[in-house]
Amino acid sequence: MLDTLYKNAVVSITKNYVNQQADVPAAAVAKDVFKAMKDGHYHNARLIDVTGRPKNKENIARTDFEKAAVEAIRSGKEYVEEIAFVDGRPILRAATVVPAVMEQCIICHGKREKNLLGTIIYELPIK
Ligand code: HEC
């Protein structure tokens, strides 16, 4: 559900507001929304790079799960998940593929191998 929400928002913003490289990318908007969700203690989400050449170096994989997810997505997987415990509480970690879904993505990111740009990493509390 969250993945559909975020991806539709990014595509819609790009479609309606982004025509050139100087425009504010939807990724920046997504990051603001991710931060609001994190500050509200709802869930964590991060948009990260799988190309090896990110627009912003902040967006490279850092955790073991993120690194493993990048490898899996690069090798063709569309979704990866694991259950883990943080401070004794169960969480779901999930990673979904972010392809260059429209022409505009390429204006800024350039053509990439297998059309892959990134992955969104989610961390959600579960019961
Ligand atoms: C107007 C230029 C622009 C367009 C169009 C654009 N992006 Fe980006 N994208 C950026 C910039 C700049 C960043 C870095 C944002 C940041 O972290 O502050 C970024 C970050 C990303 C990242 C995180 C990895 C990285 O490279 O830093 C992904 C994945 C991504 N964009 C996917 C997409 C997709 C998919 C589309 C098309 C729906 C798209 N972008 C369209 C400029 C753009």
Residues whose N, C-alpha, C, O or C-beta is under 5 A from the ligand:
A	BS01	HEC	V10 V11 T14 V18 Q20 Q21 D23 V24 P25 A27 A28 L47 I48 D49 R53 P54 K55 N56 N59 V98 P99 A100 V101 Q104 C105 C108 L117 G118 T119
